[in-house]
Amino acid sequence: MWHTHPLGQTLIVTSGLGWVQSEGGPIEEIRPGDVVWFPPGEKHWHGATATTAMTHIAITESLNGKNVDWMERVSDEQYRK
């Protein structure tokens, strides 16, 4: 799911391979040990690749009781790029 975080988000990849993408940017591969920062309000998605699992620690803070705004699903076309 595409989403944003009012105070940003940090991901720490713990195992597997994954993909991250910010709106308008390329899909980037992430690996164990990678740390990814999404600035406040940046529309993005993250998840496993099409053929591998991925686990991560996600760190966010809440603003007025809210830490995420969920948006539309990542389409199959977007996911396969």
N, C-alpha and C positions, 0 to 999 in steps of 0.2 A: 504494500500500500504506500502510495505517496503520502508524505506527512511533513509537518514542521514542528519545531519545538520553540516555545516563546523565549527560552533562555539558552538555546543551543543543545547539542548532544555530543557526547564523546563515546566512541565505540572502541573496545579493546578486543581484538580477535584472539580467541583461545585455542581453537582447533579448526581444521578443515580449510576450505577455500570459499570465498564469498565474493559478491559484487556489491558495489555502491555506486550510486549515480545521483548527482544534483541536477535539478532541472536545467536543461540546456547544455549540460556537459556530457562527456563520454562516460560509459560504464568503466569502472576501474576495478581490478582484481585486488582483493585483500587476503592476507595470509596470517597465520599465527604470529603474534607479537606486534602486528600493525596497530597503530592508534590513529583513529580517524576523528576529526572534529568537524561538525556541522554548525555554522554560526546561527544565532537566533533568527528564526523566520525563514531559513533556507529550505526550500522544498526539495525533498530527497527520498530515496528508498534504499534499503539494504537487505541482503539475504544471501542464501546459498546460491551456488552456480547451478546450471541446469543438470550437472552430473555429480556434484559432490555436496556433502553436508557442510555446515559451518556453524560454530557456536561463538558467542561473543558476550561480553559484559557491556551493557548499555547504561550510561550515566546521564541523567537529566535532572534538572531542578524544576520545581513548580513555581508558577507565577499566578497568584490569586487562585490557588488550588488546581491549576491546570498545567500539565507538562507536555501534552501532545495535541495536535490538531490533525485528525485523520482525514484524508482526502480520497481521491479516486484510486481504484486498483491499478497496478502496473499491468499494462496490456501485454499479451503474448509477444506482440511485435516489438515493444520496448524492451522486454526481457531478453529477447533473442539477439539484439544488436551487439 
